[in-house]
Amino acid sequence: MCHLKLKNYADCLKDCSDVLDIDPTSVKALFRQGKCYLALDKWDAAKESFRKVLELDDGNMEARRGLQSVRLKQQQQKEKEKKLYAGKKLFDGKDRPAPKKAPPASSCCDASAPDGSCCPPPPPEAAAPPPAEQ
């Protein structure tokens, strides 16, 4: 609980996990885990923790409030995104990067070559340096 009050959510989650390893039905640990996830905006995990609390203790009003908080935060985020993207055309083709073109298939690579080679070696004059002039 101390970690939760001090907003040390990573430590709090570790403590809750340790407790739940020993006793998976610990309502306190599940509830505190849900509070941590809620504070970290991990709403699906928070919802799951609060639901487990309610499965174990149907009358737990704090867990019900926790679920309500998750729903409220999700709704607020949805409204925020609606306002942010209102009137904007997303993915209208202007902001997309150009599709990458596949490299052209080489005509020299033929699996039916008798020696099993893929491409012929470069011509000897291209591989050798030009002769020095005297």
N, C-alpha and C positions, 0 to 999 in steps of 0.2 A: 504494500500500500504506500510505503514511503516513496518508492520510485515513481509511482503513479502521481502522487501529490507534487513531487519535484520535477515532473515531466521528463523523467529518464525512462522513456518508453521502451527502449531496447532492453534495458536491464529488467524492467517490469515484465516484459514478454518472456525473457529468459527464466525469470523466477516462476512465472505462471506455467511455463512449459515443464520446468522441473517438477512442480507440484502435480501437474496433470500426468506426468510419466508414472508417478507413484499412485495417484488416485484420480483416474479419469472422470470421476463423478463429482469432483470438488466444485461446488457451485460458486464459491468465492473466487477461485482461480479462473473459472470460465468467465465470470462477470468482469473481473479486472482485465482479463485478456481482451474481452469485448470493448472495454473502455479504452484500452491502449490502441487497439485497431481503429476505433472511431477517431481518436485524436490524431492518428497517423493517416487518416483519410483512406483507410483500407476497408471500405464499406462492406464488401462481400464477406470478408473474414469476420468483421464485427457482427454482422447479421447472423452468421453461423454460430458464433460464440453465444450471442444472446438467445438464439433459438434453442441451443443445447441447455442453457440455464432454464428456460421455460419448460423444456421436456422433463427436466429433473424436479423443478419447483414451479408448478403452473401458476401459483399465486404471487410470484416475485414481481412486484410493481416496478422495481428499479430496472429489471431486465426489459420489461414492457416499455418503459421510458427510453431505454437504450435503443430498442428497435425503432421506436418512433423517431428518435434523433437521427438514426441512420436514414430512414425514409425522408425526413426533412432535409438532411444534407444532400441527399441524392436529388431531391426535387429542386433545391436551390442551385445546385450545379447545372442541372438541366436548363433552368431558367437563364442562368448566366451564359450558357453556351448559346441559347436561342437569341439572346440580345447581342452576343458577340458576332454571330453569323447571320443576323437578320438582314435580308435584302442582298446578300452576297451570293454570287453564283460560285459554287465550289466545283472544281474540276471541269471548267469549261474549255479546257485544252490550251489555254494561254500560259498557265503556270506550270504545265507539265514539262518535264525534260523530254528532249527528243528521244525516241526509242533507239536503242543501240542496234546497229546493223550487224548481222552475223558476218564473219569473215568469208570471203568467197571461197567456194570449194575448189581445191586445187585439182587440176585435171591430170597432173602427173602422178598422183597417188593412185595406183591401181593395184589392188590386192592380187591380181592375176599375173603380176610380173614374174618371169621365170626365176630370177635370182632372189626374189622376196624383197627387193629394195623398193622404197617408196618413190623417191624422186631421183632422177639422174644427177650425177655430180656436175658441178659447174664446168664450163669449157676451160681447158688448160690455160688459154691466154688470159682469161679473167682472173684466174687464181694466182698466176705468176706475175711478179712485178715487171714493168717494162724494162727492156735492156738499157743500160746506161750508155749514153752517147759519148763518143770519143773525139 
